[in-house]
Amino acid sequence: MTPGHAEYLRNKVRPYGITVFEYLFMRENQQSACLICGIHDTNLVIDHCHSTGKVRGLLCGRCNKGLGWMNDDVRILSAAIDYLNEAR
């Protein structure tokens, strides 16, 4: 790992209260795949609960933004699933 990459990772994990080692461990456990869509990505983002600050796992940017747009609200996400199932 280059010094620049190490600094990038430190800055990436700092706001979430985890270490670079914890991030890399999570990424390895997930086989560099998003926990929602399964896409393999070496630049997974840290997903966390906005209420508790608890880190939930690593997601691709698209899935992380999708949860954010739905306000991490299970009711809204369930309604979206119902809508998609009914619209087929």
Residue, then its C-alpha position, 0 to 999 in steps of 0.5 A: m500500500t502506498p503512503g498516499h493510499a494509506e492516507y486516503l483509507r485513514n481519511k475514509v474510515r475516520p468519520y465512522g470510528i473504525t480503523v483501516f484494518e477493520y475496513l480492510f477486514m470487512r472488505e475481505n470478509q465480503q470478498s469486495a462485494c456490496l452487501i446488497c447487490g453483490i457487485h464486486d468493487t474495490n472502492l466500497v463505501i462504509d454504510h452506517c446507521h444515521s441514528t446510532g452511528k453504528v457501521r452496518g457494512l460495506l456497500c457500493g456507492r449506488c446501493n448506499k445512495g439508494l438507502g440514503w434517498m429512502n431515508d433508511d426507512v424500512r417502510i419506504l423500502s418495503a413500499a418500493i419493493d411492493y410497487l416493483n412487484e405489482a408493476r410487473 
